[in-house]
Amino acid sequence: MKLGITKTFDIGDGRMISIETGKLAKQADGSVVVTMGNTMLLATAVSNPDAKAGVDFMPLTVDYREMFASTGRIPGSFFRREAKLSDSEVLTCRLVDRALRPLFPSDYHADTQVLVYLISSDKTFMPDCLAGFAAAAALAVSDIPFNGPISEVRVGRVNGQFIAQPTIEQMKDSDMDMIIAATEKDILMVEGEMKEISEADMLEAIKFAHTAIRKMIKCINELSAEVEKSKVKRTYCHETNNEELREKVNKECYDKVLAVARKANPNKAQRKIDFKAVFTEFWDALLEEEKTDEKLAHAKKYYHDVEKDAIRNMVLEDRIRLDGRGLSDIRPIWSEVNYLPMAHGSAVFTRGETQSLTTVTLGTKLESQLIDTAVVQGNANFLLHYNFPPFSTGESKPMRGTGRREVGHGNLALRALKNMLPDDNAYTIRIVSDILESNGSSSMATVCAGTLALLDCGIKIKKPVSGIAMGLITNSTGKFAVLSDILGDEDHLGDMDFKVCGTRDGITAVQMDLKVDGLPYEVMAQALDQAKQGRAHILGEMMKTLSEPREELKPHAPRLVQLIIPREFIGQVIGPGGKIIQEIQRVTGAKIVIEEKGEFGIIDIVCSDKDSIDAAVARIKGITTVPEVGSVYDGKVKTIMPFGAFVEFLPGKDGLLHISEVDWKRLENLDGILKEGDAVKVKLIEVDEKTGKFRLSRKVLMPKPEGMTERPARTQEKPTQQ
């Protein structure tokens, strides 16, 4: 018996993608299995029949999980099972959530959960690029109200050619890594990193992605058309309204709200007080018998709508914003570096009422982060962590650990900066941004502060990076206003949050979220052009504080010297049971990390004291240096024997300095000439081909007395070389 319905399409290069429904997870409201090659994702969608009392928003939960069995692995955690979501899984959850959320009906408030599982992976490409497609297909075959479908696609570019759903190998040569979400008509979400691409190239990449997305949406539509359940979406009533109260709030509050907005007060706290006073005045004027809890909830909701309409109309008509700026004006900026004297690098960046205190800390390979997911294993030596404490917005609330928003904002800043790090960077670099004040664009403040902190640390970044958040306000007539450097209120009340990061020469990272059904290309082009001008202005202000990396690291920052040795010497440097390397670290105070790569050993020597590093380098070079006949060495007498002395001329390498090679004159013994522990300069004059023993000479480095002829060495018992 054949189970389920399957639809298949070609993504454009001969690779096929299929969607199957009706076979797995049939008790979910909607479920599909998406397959590409040997990679498979199971997506389910479930929505409760009714909304909870008092809920006036869309309670959507999106989870993406990569099952370790999908790649034939057992989790490496203590419990040997999948634990909390990894950062990469959280980022995929956010990608899917941000694409789906705007398209649920505004009055639909039932708890809705979308789950996407990676159940098989051939590890040829990153499966996150199929998660949004799978989630949208699960919704499409359900009876859950949704104004889709949508899809997401990853776009890379290799040798000037765009590639949809590129492989991991192809991404190694790509100058961009973007994931774009769209409906059949409009772009919804963009996220990615680039290697200084132009605004025009970015738009072309988005248009290319949209073509691929339309193929994916066509397949979803064909599938859902054959699923009986999806043909009639469920009916619901999650809102009750008081139209008489709505009209009264609008009539009595609109002009007053507009007047407050037109005060153009740059102080967020005072604006909040003034707007609240308008509502309080309205509520207090009502008769006591009218003041019910239900009516208060309705009044607050309608007042929020009045605020939104008044502020948006003011911007569209007056071309002036809440804080008095013009549409493209940037808030006042000040910055400072070296604010924290004991950090390896630090910066304070403040733009308007948004402030980031950012630090840079340098470490070795031992401090790199282990990446161990179902699909990706390795180490990350560049980390960026973003913290958003409640006091930054004047609030008091519990701190429950790192949230998805903090992970997402930190990742965006990391992607903006990572390609500007030096190619030969051997440090593990950790940047931490603590947001001390927030009124919009805190992730972009992190990018700016991160750049300044790297410069303050002395990291030789290729170019400084700045970031800006762009907003958008539109109306039903097609009129729009693109806003540069948006406030928190403008993000909340506007239609777009479009973050653009880059150098003077190109874009390095973007993140765009929309709250409307798509964005026309001409509006996006204007936003990118306006963002470019804003980035340049912000970068100019940053460079007034510090424009070049410091020549030297801070005195207390770890210096790092890297040596490359043949692989066969690794064991000699480490020594039996680690004895040699532990002794070098104890004597010099330097930290030594050895990593085997191919035919070589990579040795990192780290210490804040230059003399300690030099001492460790000398010891290691001595161990790994191959002695050459004719070379002169500074040796140390280890043992005195009747026939001469054994001299350590390189660490761990002793040679015989025969008594006949100590001086040009004949010596009966070495009394008064050499003793154990003496420093002596010697020349390597022979290496025995059979035994590998070394023969040294001191006299050949001394002036030869006139008339003296060379004497053959006296016969002696064969010494045991030490």
C-alpha positions in Angstrom: 0.0 0.0 0.0 1.4 3.4 -1.0 1.4 5.9 1.8 1.4 9.7 1.5 1.8 12.2 -1.3 5.1 13.3 -2.7 6.1 16.2 -4.9 9.6 16.7 -6.5 11.4 19.5 -8.3 14.8 20.4 -9.7 16.5 23.4 -7.9 18.2 24.3 -11.2 21.4 22.3 -11.3 20.1 18.8 -11.6 19.7 18.2 -7.8 16.2 17.2 -6.8 14.2 18.2 -3.7 11.1 16.3 -2.7 8.3 17.0 -0.1 6.3 14.1 1.3 3.2 14.2 3.5 0.8 11.7 5.0 3.4 9.1 6.0 5.0 10.3 9.2 3.6 12.2 12.3 0.0 12.1 11.1 -1.5 13.3 14.4 0.1 16.7 14.0 -2.0 19.4 12.3 0.5 19.3 9.4 3.7 17.3 8.8 6.1 16.8 5.9 9.4 15.2 5.2 11.8 17.2 2.9 14.5 15.3 1.2 17.5 16.5 -0.8 20.1 13.9 -1.6 20.5 11.8 1.6 19.5 14.8 3.8 16.0 14.6 5.3 14.1 17.0 7.6 10.8 16.2 9.4 8.7 19.3 10.0 5.5 19.4 12.1 3.0 22.2 12.8 0.4 22.1 15.6 -1.9 24.9 16.8 -4.3 24.8 19.7 -8.0 25.0 18.9 -8.5 28.1 21.0 -6.5 31.0 22.3 -5.8 31.4 26.0 -7.7 34.1 27.9 -6.1 37.5 27.8 -3.6 36.7 25.0 -3.4 39.5 22.4 -0.4 38.4 20.4 0.8 35.5 18.3 2.3 32.9 20.7 4.5 31.1 18.1 7.3 28.7 19.0 9.8 27.5 16.5 12.3 24.8 17.3 15.0 23.2 15.1 17.0 20.3 16.3 19.8 18.3 14.6 19.6 14.7 15.7 23.0 13.1 16.1 21.7 9.8 14.7 21.2 11.7 11.4 24.9 11.6 10.8 25.6 8.3 12.6 27.0 9.9 15.7 26.4 9.5 19.5 26.2 12.8 21.4 29.4 13.7 23.2 27.7 15.1 26.2 27.8 13.4 29.6 24.3 12.1 29.3 24.9 10.9 25.7 21.7 12.4 24.4 20.7 15.7 22.7 20.7 18.4 25.4 19.7 22.1 25.1 19.9 23.7 21.6 23.3 24.6 20.4 23.9 28.2 19.2 23.7 27.1 15.6 20.3 25.5 16.2 19.1 28.6 18.0 20.1 30.7 15.0 18.2 28.4 12.6 15.1 28.7 14.9 15.4 32.5 14.6 15.7 32.3 10.8 12.5 30.3 10.5 10.6 32.2 13.1 11.4 35.6 11.6 10.1 34.4 8.2 6.9 32.8 9.4 5.7 35.2 12.2 4.7 38.2 10.0 2.3 36.0 7.9 0.0 34.7 10.6 -3.3 36.7 10.8 -3.0 39.6 13.2 -6.0 38.4 15.2 -4.9 34.8 15.5 -3.6 34.1 19.1 -3.7 30.3 19.6 -0.5 28.7 20.8 1.3 27.4 17.7 4.4 25.2 17.6 6.5 24.4 14.6 9.2 21.7 15.0 11.8 20.8 12.5 14.1 17.8 13.0 17.1 16.9 11.0 16.7 13.1 10.7 19.3 12.3 8.1 22.3 14.2 6.7 24.9 13.4 4.1 26.9 16.4 5.4 27.4 17.7 1.9 25.6 21.0 2.6 24.2 22.8 5.6 20.6 21.6 6.2 19.5 24.9 7.9 18.7 26.3 4.4 15.9 23.8 4.1 14.3 24.3 7.6 12.2 27.3 6.5 11.0 25.5 3.4 10.0 22.4 5.5 8.2 24.5 8.2 6.2 26.4 5.5 5.2 23.1 3.9 4.0 21.7 7.2 1.8 24.8 7.7 0.6 24.6 4.1 -0.7 21.0 4.4 -2.5 21.9 7.7 -5.7 23.8 8.5 -3.8 26.4 10.5 -4.5 30.0 9.2 -1.4 31.3 7.5 -0.9 33.8 4.7 1.9 31.8 3.0 3.5 29.8 1.8 7.0 31.1 2.0 10.4 29.5 1.6 14.0 30.2 2.4 17.2 29.5 0.3 20.9 29.9 0.8 22.8 31.8 -1.8 26.6 31.7 -2.4 28.7 33.1 -5.2 31.8 31.4 -6.6 33.8 33.0 -9.4 31.0 35.5 -10.0 28.3 32.8 -10.4 25.4 32.7 -7.9 24.6 29.2 -6.5 21.3 28.2 -4.8 21.7 25.8 -1.8 25.5 25.5 -2.3 27.5 22.6 -0.9 29.9 23.0 2.0 32.8 22.7 -0.4 31.4 25.4 -2.7 31.0 27.7 0.3 34.7 27.6 1.0 35.3 29.6 -2.2 32.2 31.8 -1.9 32.4 35.5 -1.2 28.9 35.5 0.4 26.7 33.3 2.6 23.1 34.6 2.6 19.8 33.1 3.5 16.8 34.8 2.0 13.1 34.2 2.8 10.3 35.4 0.6 6.7 34.8 -0.5 6.0 34.4 -4.2 5.7 38.1 -4.4 7.9 39.8 -1.8 11.1 39.5 0.2 10.5 38.8 3.9 13.9 38.3 5.6 17.6 38.5 4.7 20.5 37.3 6.8 24.1 36.7 5.9 27.8 37.6 5.8 29.9 38.8 2.9 33.4 39.7 1.9 32.9 43.4 1.2 30.3 43.1 -1.6 28.5 46.0 -3.2 24.9 47.0 -2.6 24.2 46.2 -6.2 25.6 42.7 -5.9 23.6 42.1 -2.8 20.4 43.0 -4.6 21.3 40.7 -7.5 21.8 37.9 -5.0 18.4 38.5 -3.5 16.7 38.5 -6.9 18.5 35.2 -7.7 17.3 33.7 -4.5 13.7 34.8 -5.2 13.7 32.9 -8.4 14.7 29.7 -6.6 12.2 30.4 -3.8 9.3 30.7 -6.4 10.1 27.1 -7.5 10.0 25.9 -3.9 6.7 27.7 -3.3 5.2 26.2 -6.5 6.0 22.7 -5.2 4.4 23.5 -1.8 1.2 24.7 -3.5 1.0 21.6 -5.7 1.4 19.4 -2.6 -1.2 21.3 -0.5 -3.7 21.2 -3.3 -3.8 17.4 -3.0 -4.2 17.4 0.8 -7.9 17.6 1.7 -7.3 19.0 5.2 -5.5 22.1 3.9 -8.3 23.2 1.5 -10.4 24.7 4.3 -8.6 26.6 7.1 -10.0 26.5 10.5 -12.4 29.2 11.7 -11.6 31.1 14.9 -12.5 34.1 17.0 -9.6 35.1 19.2 -10.5 38.8 19.7 -13.6 40.6 20.9 -13.6 44.4 20.3 -15.5 47.4 21.5 -15.8 49.5 18.4 -17.5 52.4 20.3 -14.5 52.6 22.7 -12.1 52.3 19.8 -13.7 55.3 18.1 -13.7 57.3 21.3 -10.0 56.6 22.1 -9.1 57.6 18.5 -11.2 60.8 18.6 -10.0 62.0 22.0 -6.4 60.9 22.0 -5.1 61.2 18.4 -4.4 64.9 18.3 -2.8 64.9 21.8 -0.6 62.0 20.9 0.4 63.8 17.7 1.3 66.9 19.7 3.5 64.9 22.0 5.2 63.3 19.0 5.8 66.7 17.4 7.7 67.9 20.5 10.7 66.0 19.1 12.0 65.1 22.5 15.3 63.1 22.2 14.8 61.7 25.7 13.1 58.3 25.6 12.0 58.2 29.2 10.4 61.7 29.0 8.5 60.7 25.8 7.2 57.6 27.5 5.9 59.7 30.4 4.3 62.2 28.1 2.5 59.5 26.0 1.4 57.7 29.2 -0.1 61.0 30.5 -2.4 61.2 27.4 -3.8 57.8 28.1 -4.1 58.5 31.9 -6.0 61.7 31.2 -8.4 59.8 28.9 -9.0 57.0 31.4 -9.5 59.3 34.3 -12.1 61.2 32.4 -14.3 58.1 32.1 -17.2 57.5 34.5 -16.3 55.1 37.3 -18.9 52.6 36.3 -17.3 52.4 32.8 -13.9 51.5 34.2 -13.9 47.7 34.0 -10.9 45.5 33.6 -12.1 44.4 30.2 -12.5 47.9 29.1 -9.1 48.9 30.4 -7.5 46.1 28.3 -9.4 47.3 25.2 -8.5 50.9 25.8 -4.8 50.2 26.2 -4.8 48.2 22.9 -6.7 51.0 21.0 -4.4 53.6 22.5 -1.4 51.7 21.2 -2.9 51.7 17.8 -3.5 55.5 18.0 0.1 56.0 19.0 1.3 53.9 16.1 -0.9 55.7 13.6 -0.1 59.2 14.8 3.7 58.7 14.9 3.7 57.0 11.5 1.6 59.7 9.9 3.8 62.4 11.4 6.9 60.8 9.9 5.3 60.3 6.5 3.8 63.8 6.3 6.2 66.0 8.2 9.4 64.0 7.4 10.4 64.5 11.0 11.0 61.8 13.6 10.2 61.3 17.3 13.5 62.8 18.4 13.5 65.6 15.9 15.9 64.2 13.4 15.5 64.1 9.7 15.0 60.8 7.9 18.7 60.2 7.2 20.2 61.9 10.3 22.4 59.9 12.7 22.2 60.4 16.4 25.2 62.0 18.2 28.1 59.7 18.7 30.9 59.6 21.2 33.4 56.8 21.8 36.4 56.0 24.0 39.1 53.3 23.9 41.3 51.8 26.7 38.5 52.5 29.2 39.3 49.3 31.1 43.1 49.3 31.9 43.4 45.6 32.6 41.4 44.3 29.6 43.5 43.4 26.5 41.4 45.8 24.5 38.3 47.8 25.4 36.0 50.5 24.0 32.8 52.4 24.9 30.6 53.3 21.9 27.6 55.5 22.5 25.1 56.6 19.8 22.2 58.6 21.2 20.8 56.5 24.1 22.4 53.2 23.0 25.7 52.3 24.6 28.0 49.3 24.4 31.0 48.6 26.7 33.0 46.0 24.8 36.2 44.1 25.7 38.6 42.0 23.7 40.5 39.1 25.4 43.3 37.1 23.7 44.0 33.5 24.4 45.6 30.4 22.9 44.3 27.4 21.0 43.5 25.9 24.4 40.8 28.6 24.9 39.1 28.0 21.5 35.5 26.8 21.5 34.8 23.2 20.7 32.1 22.9 18.1 30.4 19.5 18.3 27.1 19.4 16.5 25.5 16.6 14.4 26.8 18.2 11.2 29.8 20.3 12.1 32.8 19.4 14.3 35.8 21.6 14.9 37.1 24.6 16.9 36.2 28.3 16.8 39.0 30.8 17.6 36.8 33.9 17.2 34.0 34.3 19.7 31.6 37.3 20.2 29.2 37.4 23.1 26.4 39.9 23.4 24.8 40.6 26.8 21.6 42.6 27.3 21.0 43.2 31.1 17.6 44.6 32.1 19.0 47.9 33.5 19.9 48.9 29.9 16.3 49.8 29.4 15.6 50.9 32.9 13.9 47.7 33.9 14.1 45.3 36.8 13.5 41.7 35.9 15.1 38.3 36.5 18.2 37.3 34.4 17.5 33.7 33.1 20.6 33.1 31.1 21.4 33.8 27.5 18.3 34.2 25.3 17.7 33.6 21.6 17.8 37.3 20.9 21.2 37.7 22.6 22.6 34.7 20.6 21.2 36.2 17.4 22.6 39.7 17.9 26.0 38.4 19.0 26.2 36.2 15.9 25.3 39.1 13.6 28.1 41.2 15.1 30.5 38.3 14.8 29.7 37.8 11.1 30.3 41.5 10.5 33.8 41.4 11.9 35.1 37.9 11.3 36.3 38.5 7.7 38.2 41.5 8.7 40.5 39.6 11.1 44.0 39.1 9.9 44.5 35.9 7.9 47.4 34.8 10.0 45.7 35.3 13.3 47.0 32.7 15.8 45.1 33.9 18.8 41.7 32.8 20.2 39.9 36.1 20.3 36.9 36.7 22.5 34.8 39.9 22.2 32.1 40.6 24.8 29.6 43.4 24.4 27.7 44.5 27.4 24.8 46.8 26.5 24.6 49.5 29.2 21.9 51.6 27.5 19.5 50.6 24.8 17.3 52.6 22.5 17.6 50.9 19.2 20.5 49.4 17.2 22.4 47.8 20.1 23.7 45.1 17.9 25.1 47.8 15.6 26.7 49.5 18.5 28.4 46.2 19.3 29.9 46.1 15.8 31.3 49.6 16.2 32.5 49.0 19.7 34.0 45.7 18.7 36.0 47.4 15.9 37.4 50.0 18.3 38.2 47.4 21.0 40.1 45.3 18.4 42.1 48.4 17.3 42.8 49.2 21.0 44.0 45.7 21.5 46.5 45.9 18.7 44.9 43.3 16.4 45.9 44.2 12.9 42.4 44.0 11.3 42.2 44.6 7.6 39.7 47.4 7.8 37.4 48.9 10.4 33.7 48.0 10.3 30.6 50.0 11.3 27.0 49.1 11.4 23.6 50.9 11.1 20.0 49.8 11.5 17.5 51.1 8.9 13.8 51.4 9.4 10.7 51.8 7.2 7.3 53.4 7.5 4.7 52.9 4.8 1.0 53.5 4.2 -1.7 52.0 2.0 -1.2 54.7 -0.7 2.4 53.6 -1.4 4.0 56.5 0.4 7.1 55.5 2.4 9.9 56.8 4.5 13.3 55.1 5.0 14.8 55.9 8.4 18.5 55.8 9.3 19.7 54.7 12.7 16.3 53.8 14.1 15.1 54.3 17.7 13.6 51.5 19.7 10.1 53.1 19.2 10.7 53.3 15.5 11.6 49.6 15.4 8.5 48.7 17.4 6.1 50.9 15.4 7.8 50.6 12.0 7.6 48.1 9.2 11.3 47.0 8.9 14.5 46.5 10.9 17.3 46.3 8.3 20.8 46.1 9.8 23.7 46.7 7.5 27.4 46.3 8.5 30.5 47.0 6.4 33.7 48.8 5.7 34.1 51.8 3.5 34.5 49.4 0.5 31.6 47.0 1.0 29.1 45.1 3.0 30.2 42.4 5.5 26.9 41.4 7.1 23.2 42.1 6.9 20.0 41.2 8.8 16.6 42.3 7.6 13.2 41.6 9.3 9.9 42.8 8.0 6.5 43.3 9.7 4.7 43.8 6.5 4.0 41.4 3.6 7.2 41.9 1.8 9.4 44.7 0.5 9.6 46.0 -3.1 13.1 46.0 -4.6 13.1 49.8 -5.2 12.6 50.4 -1.4 15.3 48.0 -0.5 17.7 49.7 -2.9 17.0 53.1 -1.3 17.5 51.6 2.1 20.9 50.1 1.1 22.0 53.4 -0.4 21.0 55.4 2.7 22.6 52.8 4.9 25.9 53.2 3.0 25.9 56.9 3.7 25.1 56.3 7.3 27.8 53.7 7.7 30.4 56.1 6.3 29.4 58.8 8.7 29.5 56.5 11.7 32.9 55.2 10.6 34.2 58.7 10.4 33.2 59.4 13.9 34.8 56.2 15.1 38.1 57.0 13.4 38.3 60.3 15.4 38.8 58.1 18.4 41.2 55.5 17.0 41.9 54.9 13.3 44.7 52.3 13.3 45.6 49.3 15.4 48.0 50.0 18.2 51.6 49.1 17.3 52.0 47.0 20.4 49.8 44.8 22.5 49.1 46.0 26.1 51.9 45.2 28.5 49.8 42.6 30.2 48.4 41.0 27.0 49.8 37.7 25.9 52.4 37.8 23.2 52.3 34.9 20.8 55.1 33.5 18.7 54.4 30.6 16.4 57.1 28.1 15.3 56.6 25.4 12.6 58.7 22.3 13.0 58.9 18.9 11.2 56.4 16.4 12.6 59.1 14.0 13.7 60.4 16.6 16.3 57.0 16.9 18.1 57.8 14.0 20.4 61.3 15.4 21.3 59.7 18.8 22.3 57.1 17.1 24.4 59.5 14.6 25.9 58.6 11.3 27.7 55.3 11.9 29.7 55.5 15.6 28.7 58.7 16.1 30.8 60.5 18.4 28.4 57.6 20.7 27.6 56.6 20.9 31.2 60.1 21.9 32.2 60.3 24.6 29.5 57.0 26.0 30.7 58.2 25.9 34.4 61.5 27.5 33.7 60.4 30.2 31.3 56.9 30.9 32.5 55.6 30.7 28.9 52.5 28.7 27.9 53.2 26.3 25.0 50.6 24.7 22.8 51.5 22.1 20.1 49.2 21.0 17.3 50.0 18.5 14.6 48.9 19.5 11.1 49.9 17.3 8.2 53.7 16.9 8.1 54.3 19.7 10.5 53.9 20.6 14.1 52.5 24.1 14.9 53.9 25.4 18.2 52.3 28.5 19.9 54.4 30.1 22.6 52.4 32.6 24.7 53.5 34.9 27.5 53.2 38.6 28.3 56.9 38.8 29.0 59.1 38.9 25.9 62.2 37.5 27.7 60.2 34.4 28.7 59.1 33.9 25.1 62.7 34.3 23.8 63.9 31.8 26.3 61.2 29.3 25.3 61.9 29.8 21.6 65.6 29.2 22.2 64.9 26.0 24.0 62.6 24.7 21.4 64.8 25.7 18.5 67.7 24.0 20.2 65.7 20.7 20.4 64.4 20.9 16.8 67.5 22.3 15.1 69.5 19.8 13.0 73.2 20.2 13.9 75.3 21.2 10.9 79.0 20.5 10.5 80.9 23.8 10.4 78.4 25.6 12.6 79.5 27.4 15.8 77.5 26.9 19.0 77.5 28.3 22.5 77.8 25.2 24.6 77.9 24.2 28.2 80.3 21.7 29.8 78.3 18.8 31.2 81.0 16.2 32.1 84.8 16.3 32.4 86.6 13.0 31.4 90.4 12.2 31.3 90.2 12.3 27.5 88.2 15.5 27.2 84.7 16.9 28.0 81.2 16.3 26.9 79.6 19.6 25.9 75.8 20.3 25.4 75.9 22.5 22.3 72.2 22.3 21.6 69.4 21.5 24.1 69.5 17.7 24.5 72.4 17.3 22.2 75.9 16.5 23.6 79.2 16.3 21.7 82.7 15.2 22.6 85.3 18.0 22.9 88.4 15.8 22.9 91.4 17.1 24.9 93.3 17.5 21.7 90.6 19.9 20.4 90.6 22.1 23.5 93.7 24.1 22.8 96.5 24.3 20.2 99.1 23.4 22.9 99.4 19.9 24.3 97.3 19.3 27.5 97.7 16.5 29.9 94.3 17.2 31.6 91.7 19.9 31.7 92.4 21.1 35.3 92.3 24.9 35.3 91.1 24.9 31.7 87.5 23.8 31.9 85.1 22.6 34.6 81.5 21.4 34.7 79.0 24.2 34.1 81.5 26.4 32.1 80.2 28.1 29.0 82.3 27.3 26.0 82.1 28.2 22.3 82.6 25.2 20.0 82.5 24.3 16.4 80.9 21.0 15.1 83.7 19.4 13.0 82.3 15.9 12.4 79.2 13.7 12.7 79.9 10.0 12.8 77.9 8.5 9.9 77.4 5.2 11.7 76.7 6.3 15.3 75.5 9.8 14.8 77.9 11.0 17.5 79.2 14.6 17.4 82.8 15.8 17.5 83.5 19.3 18.6 86.5 21.6 18.6 87.4 24.7 20.6 90.8 25.3 19.3 89.8 26.0 15.7 88.0 29.1 17.0 91.3 30.3 18.6 94.2 31.9 16.8 96.8 29.3 15.8 100.3 30.0 17.1 102.9 30.8 14.4 105.0 27.8 13.3 102.7 25.2 14.9 101.7 22.2 12.8 98.6 20.1 13.2 99.0 17.1 15.5 96.9 14.0 15.1 94.6 13.2 18.0 96.0 10.9 20.6 94.6 7.4 20.7 92.1 6.8 23.5 89.6 4.4 24.7 86.2 4.7 23.0 84.2 7.0 25.1 80.5 6.5 25.9 78.7 9.6 24.5 76.3 11.1 27.0 
